[in-house]
Amino acid sequence: MKNIHLLGMLPFIGMLGGLPFANRETPYVLGMPFLHFWIVLWIVLTFFIMLTIYTFDQSNRDKEGERE
């Protein structure tokens, strides 16, 4: 498995692995309880991680020439 594909596991680990630690109600971040902020943060981070994987994955570059 390529290292770039291992990066795709990071959102899964961050979202589900971090929930027990982020399950707090008292600290508010941007007006949301910390758990809601944690979930929204990982949704945004997942977009950028998947964009990075798409950009650096060599198999996507090979397919771009076929579409034109």
PQR file with spaces between the fields and no chain letter, atoms N, CA, C, O and H, PARSE charges and radii, in Angstrom:
ATOM       1  N    MET     1       0.853   -1.174    0.000 -0.4000 1.5000
ATOM       2  CA   MET     1       0.000    0.000    0.000 -0.0000 2.0000
ATOM       3  C    MET     1       0.904    1.244    0.000  0.5500 1.7000
ATOM       4  O    MET     1       1.897    1.298    0.726 -0.5500 1.4000
ATOM       5  N    LYS     2       0.555    2.218   -0.805 -0.4000 1.5000
ATOM       6  CA   LYS     2       1.343    3.438   -0.892 -0.0000 2.0000
ATOM       7  C    LYS     2       1.139    4.286    0.358  0.5500 1.7000
ATOM       8  O    LYS     2       0.094    4.238    1.008 -0.5500 1.4000
ATOM       9  H    LYS     2      -0.252    2.174   -1.395  0.4000 1.0000
ATOM      10  N    ASN     3       2.166    5.060    0.670 -0.4000 1.5000
ATOM      11  CA   ASN     3       2.073    5.940    1.839 -0.0000 2.0000
ATOM      12  C    ASN     3       0.970    6.973    1.675  0.5500 1.7000
ATOM      13  O    ASN     3       0.338    7.373    2.653 -0.5500 1.4000
ATOM      14  H    ASN     3       3.015    5.099    0.142  0.4000 1.0000
ATOM      15  N    ILE     4       0.739    7.403    0.449 -0.4000 1.5000
ATOM      16  CA   ILE     4      -0.301    8.406    0.211 -0.0000 2.0000
ATOM      17  C    ILE     4      -1.688    7.829    0.516  0.5500 1.7000
ATOM      18  O    ILE     4      -2.591    8.563    0.917 -0.5500 1.4000
ATOM      19  H    ILE     4       1.252    7.078   -0.346  0.4000 1.0000
ATOM      20  N    HIS     5      -1.852    6.534    0.329 -0.4000 1.5000
ATOM      21  CA   HIS     5      -3.130    5.900    0.650 -0.0000 2.0000
ATOM      22  C    HIS     5      -3.302    5.714    2.156  0.5500 1.7000
ATOM      23  O    HIS     5      -4.427    5.689    2.656 -0.5500 1.4000
ATOM      24  H    HIS     5      -1.118    5.938    0.004  0.4000 1.0000
ATOM      25  N    LEU     6      -2.203    5.585    2.867 -0.4000 1.5000
ATOM      26  CA   LEU     6      -2.294    5.510    4.326 -0.0000 2.0000
ATOM      27  C    LEU     6      -2.796    6.823    4.911  0.5500 1.7000
ATOM      28  O    LEU     6      -3.383    6.849    5.992 -0.5500 1.4000
ATOM      29  H    LEU     6      -1.290    5.605    2.461  0.4000 1.0000
ATOM      30  N    LEU     7      -2.559    7.913    4.187 -0.4000 1.5000
ATOM      31  CA   LEU     7      -3.061    9.216    4.614 -0.0000 2.0000
ATOM      32  C    LEU     7      -4.594    9.230    4.632  0.5500 1.7000
ATOM      33  O    LEU     7      -5.198    9.989    5.389 -0.5500 1.4000
ATOM      34  H    LEU     7      -2.081    7.892    3.309  0.4000 1.0000
ATOM      35  N    GLY     8      -5.213    8.404    3.812 -0.4000 1.5000
ATOM      36  CA   GLY     8      -6.665    8.319    3.775 -0.0000 2.0000
ATOM      37  C    GLY     8      -7.276    7.733    5.032  0.5500 1.7000
ATOM      38  O    GLY     8      -8.469    7.908    5.280 -0.5500 1.4000
ATOM      39  H    GLY     8      -4.723    7.787    3.197  0.4000 1.0000
ATOM      40  N    MET     9      -6.479    7.040    5.828 -0.4000 1.5000
ATOM      41  CA   MET     9      -6.979    6.482    7.087 -0.0000 2.0000
ATOM      42  C    MET     9      -7.016    7.524    8.200  0.5500 1.7000
ATOM      43  O    MET     9      -7.675    7.324    9.220 -0.5500 1.4000
ATOM      44  H    MET     9      -5.510    6.898    5.626  0.4000 1.0000
ATOM      45  N    LEU    10      -6.310    8.633    8.004 -0.4000 1.5000
ATOM      46  CA   LEU    10      -6.234    9.663    9.036 -0.0000 2.0000
ATOM      47  C    LEU    10      -7.593   10.246    9.415  0.5500 1.7000
ATOM      48  O    LEU    10      -7.854   10.400   10.608 -0.5500 1.4000
ATOM      49  H    LEU    10      -5.774    8.795    7.175  0.4000 1.0000
ATOM      50  N    PRO    11      -8.475   10.580    8.468 -0.5600 1.5000
ATOM      51  CA   PRO    11      -9.796   11.093    8.884  0.2800 2.0000
ATOM      52  C    PRO    11     -10.602   10.084    9.702  0.5500 1.7000
ATOM      53  O    PRO    11     -11.296   10.458   10.648 -0.5500 1.4000
ATOM      54  N    PHE    12     -10.508    8.816    9.337 -0.4000 1.5000
ATOM      55  CA   PHE    12     -11.221    7.781   10.084 -0.0000 2.0000
ATOM      56  C    PHE    12     -10.726    7.710   11.518  0.5500 1.7000
ATOM      57  O    PHE    12     -11.512    7.649   12.462 -0.5500 1.4000
ATOM      58  H    PHE    12      -9.944    8.512    8.569  0.4000 1.0000
ATOM      59  N    ILE    13      -9.406    7.718   11.663 -0.4000 1.5000
ATOM      60  CA   ILE    13      -8.822    7.655   13.004 -0.0000 2.0000
ATOM      61  C    ILE    13      -9.141    8.919   13.792  0.5500 1.7000
ATOM      62  O    ILE    13      -9.480    8.848   14.973 -0.5500 1.4000
ATOM      63  H    ILE    13      -8.767    7.767   10.895  0.4000 1.0000
ATOM      64  N    GLY    14      -9.034   10.075   13.141 -0.4000 1.5000
ATOM      65  CA   GLY    14      -9.298   11.332   13.839 -0.0000 2.0000
ATOM      66  C    GLY    14     -10.741   11.491   14.244  0.5500 1.7000
ATOM      67  O    GLY    14     -11.037   11.968   15.340 -0.5500 1.4000
ATOM      68  H    GLY    14      -8.759   10.132   12.181  0.4000 1.0000
ATOM      69  N    MET    15     -11.637   11.097   13.369 -0.4000 1.5000
ATOM      70  CA   MET    15     -13.064   11.273   13.650 -0.0000 2.0000
ATOM      71  C    MET    15     -13.532   10.279   14.724  0.5500 1.7000
ATOM      72  O    MET    15     -14.097   10.683   15.741 -0.5500 1.4000
ATOM      73  H    MET    15     -11.397   10.710   12.478  0.4000 1.0000
ATOM      74  N    LEU    16     -13.301    9.014   14.501 -0.4000 1.5000
ATOM      75  CA   LEU    16     -13.829    8.015   15.434 -0.0000 2.0000
ATOM      76  C    LEU    16     -12.916    7.784   16.628  0.5500 1.7000
ATOM      77  O    LEU    16     -13.395    7.554   17.739 -0.5500 1.4000
ATOM      78  H    LEU    16     -12.842    8.686   13.676  0.4000 1.0000
ATOM      79  N    GLY    17     -11.611    7.843   16.412 -0.4000 1.5000
ATOM      80  CA   GLY    17     -10.684    7.620   17.520 -0.0000 2.0000
ATOM      81  C    GLY    17     -10.646    8.771   18.500  0.5500 1.7000
ATOM      82  O    GLY    17     -10.399    8.572   19.690 -0.5500 1.4000
ATOM      83  H    GLY    17     -11.222    8.030   15.510  0.4000 1.0000
ATOM      84  N    GLY    18     -10.890    9.975   18.007 -0.4000 1.5000
ATOM      85  CA   GLY    18     -10.830   11.141   18.877 -0.0000 2.0000
ATOM      86  C    GLY    18     -12.120   11.475   19.589  0.5500 1.7000
ATOM      87  O    GLY    18     -12.123   12.299   20.504 -0.5500 1.4000
ATOM      88  H    GLY    18     -11.091   10.136   17.040  0.4000 1.0000
ATOM      89  N    LEU    19     -13.218   10.854   19.193 -0.4000 1.5000
ATOM      90  CA   LEU    19     -14.505   11.184   19.812 -0.0000 2.0000
ATOM      91  C    LEU    19     -14.548   10.948   21.321  0.5500 1.7000
ATOM      92  O    LEU    19     -15.079   11.794   22.040 -0.5500 1.4000
ATOM      93  H    LEU    19     -13.216   10.185   18.450  0.4000 1.0000
ATOM      94  N    PRO    20     -14.019    9.847   21.828 -0.5600 1.5000
ATOM      95  CA   PRO    20     -14.070    9.694   23.291  0.2800 2.0000
ATOM      96  C    PRO    20     -13.297   10.774   24.034  0.5500 1.7000
ATOM      97  O    PRO    20     -13.669   11.142   25.148 -0.5500 1.4000
ATOM      98  N    PHE    21     -12.228   11.286   23.435 -0.4000 1.5000
ATOM      99  CA   PHE    21     -11.441   12.335   24.081 -0.0000 2.0000
ATOM     100  C    PHE    21     -12.057   13.717   23.887  0.5500 1.7000
ATOM     101  O    PHE    21     -11.864   14.608   24.714 -0.5500 1.4000
ATOM     102  H    PHE    21     -11.925   10.987   22.530  0.4000 1.0000
ATOM     103  N    ALA    22     -12.794   13.892   22.800 -0.4000 1.5000
ATOM     104  CA   ALA    22     -13.391   15.193   22.499 -0.0000 2.0000
ATOM     105  C    ALA    22     -14.800   15.331   23.058  0.5500 1.7000
ATOM     106  O    ALA    22     -15.424   16.379   22.893 -0.5500 1.4000
ATOM     107  H    ALA    22     -12.951   13.168   22.129  0.4000 1.0000
ATOM     108  N    ASN    23     -15.301   14.321   23.698 -0.4000 1.5000
ATOM     109  CA   ASN    23     -16.675   14.343   24.192 -0.0000 2.0000
ATOM     110  C    ASN    23     -16.760   15.177   25.474  0.5500 1.7000
ATOM     111  O    ASN    23     -16.881   14.645   26.578 -0.5500 1.4000
ATOM     112  H    ASN    23     -14.795   13.470   23.831  0.4000 1.0000
ATOM     113  N    ARG    24     -16.693   16.470   25.297 -0.4000 1.5000
ATOM     114  CA   ARG    24     -16.791   17.416   26.399 -0.0000 2.0000
ATOM     115  C    ARG    24     -17.865   18.441   26.049  0.5500 1.7000
ATOM     116  O    ARG    24     -18.037   18.801   24.885 -0.5500 1.4000
ATOM     117  H    ARG    24     -16.594   16.902   24.400  0.4000 1.0000
ATOM     118  N    GLU    25     -18.565   18.893   27.039 -0.4000 1.5000
ATOM     119  CA   GLU    25     -19.623   19.857   26.795 -0.0000 2.0000
ATOM     120  C    GLU    25     -19.213   21.265   27.212  0.5500 1.7000
ATOM     121  O    GLU    25     -19.677   22.239   26.619 -0.5500 1.4000
ATOM     122  H    GLU    25     -18.425   18.601   27.985  0.4000 1.0000
ATOM     123  N    THR    26     -18.367   21.388   28.202 -0.4000 1.5000
ATOM     124  CA   THR    26     -18.079   22.704   28.764 -0.0000 2.0000
ATOM     125  C    THR    26     -17.249   23.612   27.858  0.5500 1.7000
ATOM     126  O    THR    26     -17.623   24.777   27.724 -0.5500 1.4000
ATOM     127  H    THR    26     -17.989   20.596   28.683  0.4000 1.0000
ATOM     128  N    PRO    27     -16.169   23.185   27.232 -0.5600 1.5000
ATOM     129  CA   PRO    27     -15.474   24.178   26.390  0.2800 2.0000
ATOM     130  C    PRO    27     -16.232   24.426   25.096  0.5500 1.7000
ATOM     131  O    PRO    27     -16.612   23.488   24.394 -0.5500 1.4000
ATOM     132  N    TYR    28     -16.445   25.684   24.791 -0.4000 1.5000
ATOM     133  CA   TYR    28     -17.119   26.073   23.561 -0.0000 2.0000
ATOM     134  C    TYR    28     -16.089   26.659   22.602  0.5500 1.7000
ATOM     135  O    TYR    28     -15.265   27.488   22.989 -0.5500 1.4000
ATOM     136  H    TYR    28     -16.137   26.446   25.361  0.4000 1.0000
ATOM     137  N    VAL    29     -16.143   26.225   21.365 -0.4000 1.5000
ATOM     138  CA   VAL    29     -15.262   26.749   20.327 -0.0000 2.0000
ATOM     139  C    VAL    29     -16.165   27.243   19.202  0.5500 1.7000
ATOM     140  O    VAL    29     -16.978   26.489   18.668 -0.5500 1.4000
ATOM     141  H    VAL    29     -16.812   25.552   21.050  0.4000 1.0000
ATOM     142  N    LEU    30     -16.015   28.499   18.854 -0.4000 1.5000
ATOM     143  CA   LEU    30     -16.850   29.132   17.828 -0.0000 2.0000
ATOM     144  C    LEU    30     -18.343   28.971   18.125  0.5500 1.7000
ATOM     145  O    LEU    30     -19.151   28.829   17.207 -0.5500 1.4000
ATOM     146  H    LEU    30     -15.355   29.112   19.289  0.4000 1.0000
ATOM     147  N    GLY    31     -18.696   28.992   19.383 -0.4000 1.5000
ATOM     148  CA   GLY    31     -20.092   28.914   19.790 -0.0000 2.0000
ATOM     149  C    GLY    31     -20.668   27.510   19.806  0.5500 1.7000
ATOM     150  O    GLY    31     -21.859   27.338   20.066 -0.5500 1.4000
ATOM     151  H    GLY    31     -18.040   29.108   20.128  0.4000 1.0000
ATOM     152  N    MET    32     -19.851   26.506   19.535 -0.4000 1.5000
ATOM     153  CA   MET    32     -20.325   25.117   19.515 -0.0000 2.0000
ATOM     154  C    MET    32     -19.662   24.346   20.653  0.5500 1.7000
ATOM     155  O    MET    32     -18.535   24.658   21.036 -0.5500 1.4000
ATOM     156  H    MET    32     -18.884   26.646   19.324  0.4000 1.0000
ATOM     157  N    PRO    33     -20.349   23.347   21.194 -0.5600 1.5000
ATOM     158  CA   PRO    33     -19.663   22.455   22.125  0.2800 2.0000
ATOM     159  C    PRO    33     -18.471   21.797   21.419  0.5500 1.7000
ATOM     160  O    PRO    33     -18.467   21.631   20.199 -0.5500 1.4000
ATOM     161  N    PHE    34     -17.477   21.433   22.205 -0.4000 1.5000
ATOM     162  CA   PHE    34     -16.231   20.946   21.624 -0.0000 2.0000
ATOM     163  C    PHE    34     -16.440   19.719   20.750  0.5500 1.7000
ATOM     164  O    PHE    34     -15.736   19.568   19.751 -0.5500 1.4000
ATOM     165  H    PHE    34     -17.481   21.568   23.195  0.4000 1.0000
ATOM     166  N    LEU    35     -17.367   18.845   21.078 -0.4000 1.5000
ATOM     167  CA   LEU    35     -17.613   17.651   20.266 -0.0000 2.0000
ATOM     168  C    LEU    35     -18.105   18.032   18.874  0.5500 1.7000
ATOM     169  O    LEU    35     -17.655   17.455   17.885 -0.5500 1.4000
ATOM     170  H    LEU    35     -17.939   18.967   21.889  0.4000 1.0000
ATOM     171  N    HIS    36     -19.015   18.988   18.783 -0.4000 1.5000
ATOM     172  CA   HIS    36     -19.504   19.428   17.471 -0.0000 2.0000
ATOM     173  C    HIS    36     -18.389   20.091   16.676  0.5500 1.7000
ATOM     174  O    HIS    36     -18.261   19.875   15.471 -0.5500 1.4000
ATOM     175  H    HIS    36     -19.380   19.457   19.587  0.4000 1.0000
ATOM     176  N    PHE    37     -17.579   20.904   17.361 -0.4000 1.5000
ATOM     177  CA   PHE    37     -16.444   21.532   16.693 -0.0000 2.0000
ATOM     178  C    PHE    37     -15.479   20.474   16.168  0.5500 1.7000
ATOM     179  O    PHE    37     -14.963   20.609   15.058 -0.5500 1.4000
ATOM     180  H    PHE    37     -17.683   21.080   18.340  0.4000 1.0000
ATOM     181  N    TRP    38     -15.230   19.430   16.944 -0.4000 1.5000
ATOM     182  CA   TRP    38     -14.321   18.345   16.543 -0.0000 2.0000
ATOM     183  C    TRP    38     -14.820   17.672   15.261  0.5500 1.7000
ATOM     184  O    TRP    38     -14.033   17.407   14.352 -0.5500 1.4000
ATOM     185  H    TRP    38     -15.649   19.320   17.846  0.4000 1.0000
ATOM     186  N    ILE    39     -16.102   17.401   15.188 -0.4000 1.5000
ATOM     187  CA   ILE    39     -16.672   16.739   14.015 -0.0000 2.0000
ATOM     188  C    ILE    39     -16.595   17.657   12.790  0.5500 1.7000
ATOM     189  O    ILE    39     -16.213   17.209   11.709 -0.5500 1.4000
ATOM     190  H    ILE    39     -16.741   17.616   15.926  0.4000 1.0000
ATOM     191  N    VAL    40     -16.950   18.920   12.947 -0.4000 1.5000
ATOM     192  CA   VAL    40     -16.877   19.866   11.831 -0.0000 2.0000
ATOM     193  C    VAL    40     -15.430   20.044   11.379  0.5500 1.7000
ATOM     194  O    VAL    40     -15.157   20.115   10.181 -0.5500 1.4000
ATOM     195  H    VAL    40     -17.261   19.284   13.825  0.4000 1.0000
ATOM     196  N    LEU    41     -14.517   20.114   12.319 -0.4000 1.5000
ATOM     197  CA   LEU    41     -13.099   20.240   11.988 -0.0000 2.0000
ATOM     198  C    LEU    41     -12.625   19.065   11.146  0.5500 1.7000
ATOM     199  O    LEU    41     -11.903   19.265   10.170 -0.5500 1.4000
ATOM     200  H    LEU    41     -14.739   20.056   13.292  0.4000 1.0000
ATOM     201  N    TRP    42     -13.011   17.857   11.497 -0.4000 1.5000
ATOM     202  CA   TRP    42     -12.570   16.686   10.740 -0.0000 2.0000
ATOM     203  C    TRP    42     -13.250   16.576    9.388  0.5500 1.7000
ATOM     204  O    TRP    42     -12.683   15.995    8.462 -0.5500 1.4000
ATOM     205  H    TRP    42     -13.598   17.695   12.290  0.4000 1.0000
ATOM     206  N    ILE    43     -14.442   17.116    9.253 -0.4000 1.5000
ATOM     207  CA   ILE    43     -15.071   17.149    7.932 -0.0000 2.0000
ATOM     208  C    ILE    43     -14.277   18.055    7.003  0.5500 1.7000
ATOM     209  O    ILE    43     -14.037   17.704    5.848 -0.5500 1.4000
ATOM     210  H    ILE    43     -14.903   17.587   10.005  0.4000 1.0000
ATOM     211  N    VAL    44     -13.871   19.213    7.497 -0.4000 1.5000
ATOM     212  CA   VAL    44     -13.066   20.132    6.690 -0.0000 2.0000
ATOM     213  C    VAL    44     -11.688   19.538    6.409  0.5500 1.7000
ATOM     214  O    VAL    44     -11.205   19.608    5.279 -0.5500 1.4000
ATOM     215  H    VAL    44     -14.066   19.498    8.435  0.4000 1.0000
ATOM     216  N    LEU    45     -11.055   18.959    7.418 -0.4000 1.5000
ATOM     217  CA   LEU    45      -9.741   18.348    7.227 -0.0000 2.0000
ATOM     218  C    LEU    45      -9.797   17.176    6.255  0.5500 1.7000
ATOM     219  O    LEU    45      -8.857   16.957    5.491 -0.5500 1.4000
ATOM     220  H    LEU    45     -11.447   18.902    8.336  0.4000 1.0000
ATOM     221  N    THR    46     -10.893   16.421    6.277 -0.4000 1.5000
ATOM     222  CA   THR    46     -11.041   15.301    5.352 -0.0000 2.0000
ATOM     223  C    THR    46     -11.046   15.789    3.916  0.5500 1.7000
ATOM     224  O    THR    46     -10.458   15.145    3.048 -0.5500 1.4000
ATOM     225  H    THR    46     -11.657   16.598    6.897  0.4000 1.0000
ATOM     226  N    PHE    47     -11.695   16.911    3.647 -0.4000 1.5000
ATOM     227  CA   PHE    47     -11.684   17.473    2.299 -0.0000 2.0000
ATOM     228  C    PHE    47     -10.256   17.764    1.849  0.5500 1.7000
ATOM     229  O    PHE    47      -9.872   17.402    0.737 -0.5500 1.4000
ATOM     230  H    PHE    47     -12.172   17.435    4.353  0.4000 1.0000
ATOM     231  N    PHE    48      -9.476   18.409    2.695 -0.4000 1.5000
ATOM     232  CA   PHE    48      -8.115   18.767    2.305 -0.0000 2.0000
ATOM     233  C    PHE    48      -7.202   17.540    2.206  0.5500 1.7000
ATOM     234  O    PHE    48      -6.302   17.508    1.366 -0.5500 1.4000
ATOM     235  H    PHE    48      -9.788   18.703    3.598  0.4000 1.0000
ATOM     236  N    ILE    49      -7.423   16.546    3.044 -0.4000 1.5000
ATOM     237  CA   ILE    49      -6.636   15.316    2.952 -0.0000 2.0000
ATOM     238  C    ILE    49      -6.947   14.573    1.658  0.5500 1.7000
ATOM     239  O    ILE    49      -6.040   14.087    0.982 -0.5500 1.4000
ATOM     240  H    ILE    49      -8.154   16.572    3.726  0.4000 1.0000
ATOM     241  N    MET    50      -8.235   14.486    1.313 -0.4000 1.5000
ATOM     242  CA   MET    50      -8.599   13.811    0.060 -0.0000 2.0000
ATOM     243  C    MET    50      -8.115   14.595   -1.166  0.5500 1.7000
ATOM     244  O    MET    50      -7.744   13.995   -2.174 -0.5500 1.4000
ATOM     245  H    MET    50      -8.972   14.881    1.862  0.4000 1.0000
ATOM     246  N    LEU    51      -8.117   15.916   -1.086 -0.4000 1.5000
ATOM     247  CA   LEU    51      -7.574   16.730   -2.164 -0.0000 2.0000
ATOM     248  C    LEU    51      -6.076   16.492   -2.323  0.5500 1.7000
ATOM     249  O    LEU    51      -5.571   16.434   -3.444 -0.5500 1.4000
ATOM     250  H    LEU    51      -8.419   16.403   -0.267  0.4000 1.0000
ATOM     251  N    THR    52      -5.370   16.354   -1.213 -0.4000 1.5000
ATOM     252  CA   THR    52      -3.940   16.050   -1.257 -0.0000 2.0000
ATOM     253  C    THR    52      -3.694   14.685   -1.863  0.5500 1.7000
ATOM     254  O    THR    52      -2.791   14.530   -2.685 -0.5500 1.4000
ATOM     255  H    THR    52      -5.781   16.402   -0.302  0.4000 1.0000
ATOM     256  N    ILE    53      -4.475   13.700   -1.479 -0.4000 1.5000
ATOM     257  CA   ILE    53      -4.322   12.358   -2.036 -0.0000 2.0000
ATOM     258  C    ILE    53      -4.584   12.378   -3.533  0.5500 1.7000
ATOM     259  O    ILE    53      -3.836   11.765   -4.294 -0.5500 1.4000
ATOM     260  H    ILE    53      -5.209   13.827   -0.812  0.4000 1.0000
ATOM     261  N    TYR    54      -5.620   13.063   -3.966 -0.4000 1.5000
ATOM     262  CA   TYR    54      -5.943   13.135   -5.385 -0.0000 2.0000
ATOM     263  C    TYR    54      -4.830   13.834   -6.161  0.5500 1.7000
ATOM     264  O    TYR    54      -4.492   13.428   -7.272 -0.5500 1.4000
ATOM     265  H    TYR    54      -6.227   13.561   -3.348  0.4000 1.0000
ATOM     266  N    THR    55      -4.266   14.878   -5.577 -0.4000 1.5000
ATOM     267  CA   THR    55      -3.226   15.639   -6.255 -0.0000 2.0000
ATOM     268  C    THR    55      -1.946   14.833   -6.424  0.5500 1.7000
ATOM     269  O    THR    55      -1.325   14.878   -7.485 -0.5500 1.4000
ATOM     270  H    THR    55      -4.540   15.208   -4.673  0.4000 1.0000
ATOM     271  N    PHE    56      -1.544   14.099   -5.396 -0.4000 1.5000
ATOM     272  CA   PHE    56      -0.257   13.412   -5.423 -0.0000 2.0000
ATOM     273  C    PHE    56      -0.330   11.966   -5.898  0.5500 1.7000
ATOM     274  O    PHE    56       0.710   11.330   -6.068 -0.5500 1.4000
ATOM     275  H    PHE    56      -2.048   14.062   -4.533  0.4000 1.0000
ATOM     276  N    ASP    57      -1.514   11.437   -6.115 -0.4000 1.5000
ATOM     277  CA   ASP    57      -1.641   10.047   -6.561 -0.0000 2.0000
ATOM     278  C    ASP    57      -1.321    9.967   -8.058  0.5500 1.7000
ATOM     279  O    ASP    57      -1.972   10.619   -8.875 -0.5500 1.4000
ATOM     280  H    ASP    57      -2.359   11.954   -5.978  0.4000 1.0000
ATOM     281  N    GLN    58      -0.338    9.181   -8.399 -0.4000 1.5000
ATOM     282  CA   GLN    58       0.134    9.078   -9.775 -0.0000 2.0000
ATOM     283  C    GLN    58      -0.928    8.490  -10.705  0.5500 1.7000
ATOM     284  O    GLN    58      -0.982    8.858  -11.878 -0.5500 1.4000
ATOM     285  H    GLN    58       0.191    8.652   -7.736  0.4000 1.0000
ATOM     286  N    SER    59      -1.754    7.605  -10.218 -0.4000 1.5000
ATOM     287  CA   SER    59      -2.764    6.986  -11.076 -0.0000 2.0000
ATOM     288  C    SER    59      -3.788    8.014  -11.570  0.5500 1.7000
ATOM     289  O    SER    59      -4.355    7.836  -12.648 -0.5500 1.4000
ATOM     290  H    SER    59      -1.711    7.306   -9.265  0.4000 1.0000
ATOM     291  N    ASN    60      -4.035    9.074  -10.813 -0.4000 1.5000
ATOM     292  CA   ASN    60      -4.953   10.131  -11.268 -0.0000 2.0000
ATOM     293  C    ASN    60      -4.338   10.955  -12.392  0.5500 1.7000
ATOM     294  O    ASN    60      -5.058   11.440  -13.265 -0.5500 1.4000
ATOM     295  H    ASN    60      -3.574    9.218   -9.937  0.4000 1.0000
ATOM     296  N    ARG    61      -3.033   11.118  -12.385 -0.4000 1.5000
ATOM     297  CA   ARG    61      -2.374   11.872  -13.447 -0.0000 2.0000
ATOM     298  C    ARG    61      -2.419   11.105  -14.759  0.5500 1.7000
ATOM     299  O    ARG    61      -2.559   11.712  -15.821 -0.5500 1.4000
ATOM     300  H    ARG    61      -2.448   10.724  -11.676  0.4000 1.0000
ATOM     301  N    ASP    62      -2.304    9.797  -14.708 -0.4000 1.5000
ATOM     302  CA   ASP    62      -2.347    8.987  -15.917 -0.0000 2.0000
ATOM     303  C    ASP    62      -3.725    9.052  -16.575  0.5500 1.7000
ATOM     304  O    ASP    62      -3.822    9.019  -17.801 -0.5500 1.4000
ATOM     305  H    ASP    62      -2.190    9.304  -13.845  0.4000 1.0000
ATOM     306  N    LYS    63      -4.773    9.141  -15.789 -0.4000 1.5000
ATOM     307  CA   LYS    63      -6.133    9.149  -16.321 -0.0000 2.0000
ATOM     308  C    LYS    63      -6.521   10.509  -16.897  0.5500 1.7000
ATOM     309  O    LYS    63      -7.440   10.589  -17.712 -0.5500 1.4000
ATOM     310  H    LYS    63      -4.694    9.167  -14.793  0.4000 1.0000
ATOM     311  N    GLU    64      -5.835   11.587  -16.487 -0.4000 1.5000
ATOM     312  CA   GLU    64      -6.186   12.912  -17.002 -0.0000 2.0000
ATOM     313  C    GLU    64      -5.958   13.006  -18.508  0.5500 1.7000
ATOM     314  O    GLU    64      -6.740   13.653  -19.204 -0.5500 1.4000
ATOM     315  H    GLU    64      -5.088   11.522  -15.825  0.4000 1.0000
ATOM     316  N    GLY    65      -4.915   12.382  -19.021 -0.4000 1.5000
ATOM     317  CA   GLY    65      -4.627   12.433  -20.439 -0.0000 2.0000
ATOM     318  C    GLY    65      -5.655   11.673  -21.270  0.5500 1.7000
ATOM     319  O    GLY    65      -5.885   12.010  -22.432 -0.5500 1.4000
ATOM     320  H    GLY    65      -4.279   11.857  -18.455  0.4000 1.0000
ATOM     321  N    GLU    66      -6.269   10.659  -20.687 -0.4000 1.5000
ATOM     322  CA   GLU    66      -7.257    9.870  -21.411 -0.0000 2.0000
ATOM     323  C    GLU    66      -8.573   10.614  -21.590  0.5500 1.7000
ATOM     324  O    GLU    66      -9.305   10.344  -22.542 -0.5500 1.4000
ATOM     325  H    GLU    66      -6.081   10.385  -19.743  0.4000 1.0000
ATOM     326  N    ARG    67      -8.886   11.542  -20.698 -0.4000 1.5000
ATOM     327  CA   ARG    67     -10.161   12.254  -20.734 -0.0000 2.0000
ATOM     328  C    ARG    67     -10.191   13.301  -21.841  0.5500 1.7000
ATOM     329  O    ARG    67     -11.259   13.611  -22.371 -0.5500 1.4000
ATOM     330  H    ARG    67      -8.291   11.762  -19.925  0.4000 1.0000
ATOM     331  N    GLU    68      -9.066   13.832  -22.186 -0.4000 1.5000
ATOM     332  CA   GLU    68      -9.032   14.933  -23.151 -0.0000 2.0000
ATOM     333  C    GLU    68      -9.235   14.470  -24.560  0.5500 1.7000
ATOM     334  O    GLU    68      -9.232   15.284  -25.484 -0.5500 1.4000
ATOM     335  H    GLU    68      -8.199   13.581  -21.756  0.4000 1.0000
